[in-house]
Amino acid sequence: MKFQTLGLVSELCAAVESRGYLEPTPIQAGAIPAILDKKDVLGGAQTGTGKTAAFALPMLQLLEKPLNSAPRALILTPTRELAEQVAESFIAYGRHLHLKVLKIYGGVPIKPQIRSLSRGIDIVVATPGRLLDHVQQRTIDLSNIDILVLDEADRMLDMGFINDIKAVLRLLKKPSRQTLMFSATYAKDVEKLALSILKNPVRVEVAKRNAAAEDVRQRVYFVDRAGKLDLLVHLIREGSWYQVLIFVRTKHGADRLAKKLNKADIPSAAIHGDKKQGARTRALDNFKKGDLQALIATDIAARGIDLVDLSHVVNFDLPQQAEDYVHRIGRTGRAGKSGDAISFVMPEEMKKLNEIERVVKTSIPAKTVAGFEPSAPVTREPELPKPGADRGSSHRGNRRGETGAQGSADRHPRSGRKR
């Protein structure tokens, strides 16, 4: 199937092909015709499936004639990074159409955004908080919005944006408005929101609900809290990992881990909500260029990170919500490439691991590394059925010192590790 068969105009097909995309992904093949038909859409897809293009391309076609007055399309995103990514996609795909795109988010001065709005904008990509700041200052008019997109709706609800979303919805006056909603997971609150704002939506779902990406090999390492850092350094060095995205629970924990990894000669940086936007952008750019070997992020900061070639994700801290595990490991194994997702689990966290396994509907293969075994015994629930072959247990073979949870391992005493 080619993009032309989906009903896209030649200018958009040319822009897509210039970026090296020759055939639509499943989410694009399902969503683009429905959006061009001006139907509401409820889309479900993991990250890395081409979701942004699935709504950006048909929206650009529907808005093809530039008016450059009050915005006609609004895309709400949960984070600044995702707003950047989505806006860049609209600009790249619409380069032949002369539509004006503006990204609106906090953490940067508001006056340049006000000046851009005063000159006329067709498409606004915004985070809810800064958008409502503009509404309060009467610097934006949302009464002409023809198309609304809620991107990563599950994350927006997790972050407590439901009241902001409702406030925005009250400002959208057109009864004929087309609404598109995309979410990687479908909790009850997501379904409730969808039912309240979508009119007879076309459902386009290309991944099993709350399922991990198939190209991601998942593994668990049992370890005590005190051994996490040394185990991480050991894995990075022994595996010669080129790049790794590491998730932690807190902003302070991100800064602390980045400092310790830099001391271990692993070039690292942390990104989180307390970092200024410029610092976050520089860290991400340096990571993409290969100047950094490790990027440490909190869940909120990592939203919108788009790294096609990322090979490893590490859950240094398990997520608070089991559903967030799917989002985290979806950063790797993208665009048809395989990846490894590794989670450090302390003995007292078995309940959290069990919750994660119930969400992904599979038992995650477990390992220990000699010299890093947890001091307390680990008791797992009876295993869930594994779909197909156990992909997670044999990537590149068993490295020296690794073993299954019940097996034995070559000794790797702490005193003998490379430093």
Buried (B, 14 or more C-beta within 10 A) or exposed (E): EEBEEBBBBEBBBBBBEEEEBEEBBBBBBBBBBBBBEEBBBBBBBBBBBBBBBBBBBBBBBBBBEBBEEBBBBBBBBBBBBBBBBBBBBBBBBBBBBEBBBBBBBBBBEBEEBBEBBEEBBBBBBBBBEBBBBBBEEEBBBBEBBBBBBBBBBBBBBBBEBBEBBEBBBEBBEBEEBBBBBBBBBBBEEBEEBBEEBBEEBBEBBBBEBBBBBEBBBBBBBBBBEEBBBBBBBBBBBBBEBEBBBBBBBEBEBBBBBBEBBBEBEBBBBBBBEBBEBEBBBBBBEBBBEEEBBBBBBBBBBBBBBBBEEBBBBBBBBBBEBBBBBBBBBBBBBBEEEBBBBBBBBBBEBBEBBBBBBEBBBBBBBBBBBBBBBBEEEBEBEEEBEBEEEEBBBEBEEBBEBBBEEEEEBEEBEEEEBEE
